[in-house]
């Protein structure tokens, strides 16, 4: 692996970790706040709705459906990651090549 590709992968990985951490934290705080505001009467009133929602997930037990969904999700995740790495690597190469072409003494 070339040095620029390694740097690109590290940059993209760190940015993704920061973004995912931010959204996961927001999601967790939102669920926590919903739990604080949830009272027993509201939960009991919506019990049938919650139960039906949980029972509707039986459709996802199918192996071909699960396999296809997992394949597409991983393809999007890995493909997106590789595309972002390619773009960042390309931008770094442009910056390195342009830096070599700029004559600092001429500008001053």
Secondary structure, 3 states (H helix, E strand, C coil): CCHHHHHHHHHHHHHHHHHHHHHHHHHHHHHHHHHHHCCHHHHHHCHHHHHHHHHHHHHHHCHHHHHHHHHHHHHHHHHHHHHHHHHHHHHHHHHHHHHHHCCHHHHC
